[in-house]
Amino acid sequence: MKPIFIDTSALYALVSRNDRFHEKAKNIYMNLIDEGRVLYTSAYVLVETIALIHSRLGFEVVRKFMKGIENIIEVIYIDEKLHKEIWRLLEDKEGQISFVDCSTVLLVKQMDAELFAFDEDLKREGFKVLC
């Protein structure tokens, strides 16, 4: 089975009961866990997600979120070489997608992973998207 890379859009939907994709995200996430799938995200996605949760839902929700993904979602840390590759992709795309989305594009390709996301920009990149 391919690994699963989880984007900010899916992580936020899991946390926010007001998100229009909340129930769908919760169902997909629970199915992935039940299937024993290996789940990943990146430090960049995590920073983006934490900032979003913090600004919209508050710090206590961030704390619960971080505790909830501990030992479930593996975090990939970006080194200098990959950071520069992400920047080159952003330049190639002339800013049509965000820096964090560019990092996701490169990591999903490198990992040959499936993508758990609700982000339209990422869907247009041609990945198999679980949503």
C-alpha contacts under 8 A as a table, 3 or more apart, distances in Angstrom:
res1	aa1	res2	aa2	distance
1	M	37	R	7.45
2	K	112	D	6.95
2	K	113	A	5.40
2	K	114	E	6.42
3	P	37	R	6.62
3	P	38	V	5.27
3	P	39	L	6.27
3	P	40	Y	7.43
3	P	111	M	7.44
3	P	112	D	7.51
3	P	113	A	4.88
3	P	114	E	6.29
4	I	37	R	7.05
4	I	38	V	6.16
4	I	39	L	4.92
4	I	40	Y	6.04
4	I	113	A	5.43
4	I	114	E	4.92
4	I	115	L	5.78
4	I	116	F	6.71
5	F	39	L	6.04
5	F	40	Y	4.75
5	F	41	T	5.40
5	F	108	V	6.61
5	F	113	A	6.24
5	F	114	E	6.17
5	F	115	L	4.97
5	F	116	F	6.08
6	I	10	A	6.44
6	I	11	L	6.87
6	I	39	L	7.05
6	I	40	Y	6.05
6	I	41	T	5.17
6	I	115	L	6.06
6	I	116	F	4.80
6	I	117	A	6.38
7	D	10	A	5.53
7	D	11	L	6.35
7	D	41	T	6.70
7	D	45	V	6.35
7	D	104	T	7.41
7	D	115	L	7.31
7	D	116	F	6.18
7	D	117	A	5.23
8	T	11	L	4.99
8	T	12	Y	5.86
8	T	45	V	5.71
8	T	46	L	7.20
8	T	48	E	6.80
8	T	49	T	5.27
8	T	117	A	7.31
9	S	12	Y	5.38
9	S	13	A	6.12
9	S	117	A	5.57
9	S	118	F	5.41
9	S	119	D	5.87
10	A	13	A	5.02
10	A	14	L	6.21
10	A	21	F	7.99
10	A	25	A	6.10
10	A	116	F	6.26
10	A	117	A	4.90
10	A	118	F	6.04
11	L	14	L	5.17
11	L	15	V	6.59
11	L	49	T	6.94
12	Y	15	V	5.18
12	Y	16	S	6.03
12	Y	19	D	7.78
12	Y	49	T	6.44
12	Y	52	L	7.66
12	Y	53	I	6.88
13	A	16	S	5.37
13	A	17	R	7.34
13	A	19	D	5.40
13	A	20	R	7.48
13	A	21	F	5.59
13	A	22	H	4.61
13	A	25	A	6.01
13	A	26	K	7.88
14	L	17	R	7.50
14	L	21	F	7.97
14	L	22	H	5.40
14	L	23	E	7.73
14	L	25	A	5.50
14	L	26	K	5.54
15	V	22	H	7.42
15	V	53	I	7.96
15	V	61	V	7.94
15	V	65	F	7.03
16	S	19	D	5.35
16	S	22	H	6.49
16	S	57	L	7.83
17	R	22	H	5.71
17	R	23	E	7.95
18	N	22	H	7.04
19	D	22	H	5.20
20	R	23	E	7.85
21	F	24	K	5.33
21	F	25	A	5.84
21	F	118	F	7.82
22	H	25	A	5.15
22	H	26	K	6.07
23	E	26	K	5.08
23	E	27	N	6.18
24	K	27	N	5.18
24	K	28	I	6.19
24	K	131	C	7.37
25	A	28	I	5.20
25	A	29	Y	5.98
25	A	131	C	7.34
26	K	29	Y	5.15
26	K	30	M	6.10
27	N	30	M	5.26
27	N	31	N	6.14
28	I	31	N	5.11
28	I	32	L	6.16
28	I	130	L	7.65
28	I	131	C	7.60
29	Y	32	L	5.13
29	Y	33	I	6.29
30	M	33	I	5.11
30	M	34	D	6.05
31	N	34	D	4.98
31	N	35	E	6.05
32	L	35	E	5.11
32	L	36	G	6.32
32	L	37	R	5.38
33	I	36	G	5.06
33	I	37	R	5.95
34	D	37	R	7.73
38	V	73	I	7.65
39	L	72	I	6.94
39	L	73	I	4.96
39	L	74	E	6.20
40	Y	73	I	5.18
40	Y	74	E	4.68
40	Y	75	V	5.81
40	Y	76	I	7.02
41	T	45	V	6.43
41	T	46	L	6.98
41	T	73	I	6.78
41	T	74	E	6.38
41	T	75	V	5.15
41	T	76	I	6.16
42	S	45	V	5.13
42	S	46	L	6.10
42	S	75	V	5.09
42	S	76	I	4.46
42	S	77	Y	6.01
42	S	78	I	7.40
42	S	104	T	7.64
43	A	46	L	4.90
43	A	47	V	6.09
43	A	75	V	5.97
43	A	76	I	5.93
43	A	77	Y	5.28
43	A	78	I	6.91
44	Y	47	V	5.17
44	Y	48	E	6.26
44	Y	77	Y	7.88
44	Y	78	I	7.67
44	Y	100	V	6.07
44	Y	103	S	7.57
45	V	48	E	5.08
45	V	49	T	6.02
45	V	100	V	6.30
45	V	104	T	7.78
46	L	49	T	4.98
46	L	50	I	5.99
46	L	75	V	8.00
47	V	50	I	5.18
47	V	51	A	6.15
48	E	51	A	5.26
48	E	52	L	6.22
48	E	100	V	7.73
49	T	52	L	5.08
49	T	53	I	6.07
50	I	53	I	5.17
50	I	54	H	5.87
50	I	62	V	6.18
51	A	54	H	5.11
51	A	55	S	6.06
52	L	55	S	5.30
52	L	56	R	6.11
53	I	56	R	5.30
53	I	57	L	5.26
53	I	58	G	6.49
53	I	59	F	7.72
53	I	61	V	7.03
53	I	62	V	6.09
54	H	57	L	5.52
54	H	58	G	4.41
54	H	59	F	5.19
54	H	61	V	7.28
54	H	62	V	6.00
55	S	58	G	6.07
57	L	61	V	6.23
57	L	62	V	7.90
58	G	61	V	5.69
58	G	62	V	6.70
59	F	62	V	4.90
59	F	63	R	6.22
60	E	63	R	5.01
60	E	64	K	6.30
61	V	64	K	5.08
61	V	65	F	6.00
62	V	65	F	4.99
62	V	66	M	6.14
63	R	66	M	5.30
63	R	67	K	6.25
64	K	67	K	5.11
64	K	68	G	5.93
65	F	68	G	4.98
65	F	69	I	6.38
66	M	69	I	5.47
66	M	70	E	6.25
67	K	70	E	5.31
68	G	72	I	7.90
69	I	72	I	5.16
69	I	73	I	5.54
70	E	73	I	6.50
71	N	74	E	7.07
78	I	82	L	6.10
78	I	83	H	6.27
79	D	82	L	5.49
79	D	83	H	6.10
80	E	83	H	4.96
80	E	84	K	6.27
81	K	84	K	5.32
81	K	85	E	6.44
82	L	85	E	4.90
82	L	86	I	6.13
83	H	86	I	5.09
83	H	87	W	6.35
83	H	103	S	7.80
84	K	87	W	5.02
84	K	88	R	6.28
85	E	88	R	5.06
85	E	89	L	6.26
86	I	89	L	5.12
86	I	90	L	6.23
86	I	99	F	6.98
86	I	102	C	5.72
86	I	103	S	5.40
86	I	106	L	7.10
87	W	90	L	5.03
87	W	91	E	6.26
87	W	99	F	7.13
87	W	102	C	7.91
88	R	91	E	5.06
88	R	92	D	6.11
89	L	92	D	4.90
89	L	93	K	6.10
89	L	102	C	6.38
90	L	93	K	5.13
90	L	94	E	6.01
90	L	95	G	5.53
90	L	96	Q	7.72
90	L	97	I	7.17
90	L	98	S	7.26
90	L	99	F	6.13
90	L	102	C	6.16
91	E	94	E	4.77
91	E	95	G	6.36
92	D	95	G	7.91
93	K	96	Q	5.54
93	K	97	I	7.04
95	G	98	S	6.42
95	G	99	F	7.88
97	I	101	D	6.19
97	I	102	C	6.75
97	I	121	D	6.38
98	S	101	D	5.05
98	S	102	C	6.21
99	F	102	C	5.03
99	F	103	S	6.38
100	V	103	S	5.02
100	V	104	T	6.36
101	D	104	T	4.93
101	D	105	V	6.18
101	D	121	D	7.86
101	D	122	L	6.90
102	C	105	V	5.01
102	C	106	L	6.34
103	S	106	L	5.33
103	S	107	L	6.17
104	T	107	L	5.13
104	T	108	V	5.91
105	V	108	V	5.40
105	V	109	K	6.26
105	V	122	L	7.42
105	V	125	E	7.55
106	L	109	K	5.23
106	L	110	Q	6.10
107	L	110	Q	5.00
107	L	111	M	5.94
108	V	111	M	5.19
108	V	112	D	5.70
108	V	113	A	5.09
108	V	114	E	7.04
108	V	115	L	7.07
109	K	112	D	5.03
109	K	113	A	6.82
110	Q	113	A	7.89
114	E	127	F	6.99
114	E	128	K	5.57
114	E	129	V	6.18
114	E	130	L	7.24
115	L	127	F	6.82
115	L	128	K	6.26
115	L	129	V	4.74
115	L	130	L	5.99
116	F	129	V	5.69
116	F	130	L	4.70
116	F	131	C	6.35
117	A	122	L	7.54
117	A	123	K	7.86
117	A	129	V	6.41
117	A	130	L	6.45
117	A	131	C	6.12
118	F	123	K	7.63
118	F	131	C	6.03
119	D	122	L	5.47
119	D	123	K	6.38
120	E	123	K	4.93
120	E	124	R	6.30
121	D	124	R	5.36
121	D	125	E	6.88
122	L	125	E	5.21
122	L	126	G	7.63
122	L	127	F	7.58
123	K	126	G	6.04
123	K	127	F	6.47
123	K	129	V	6.59
124	R	127	F	7.78
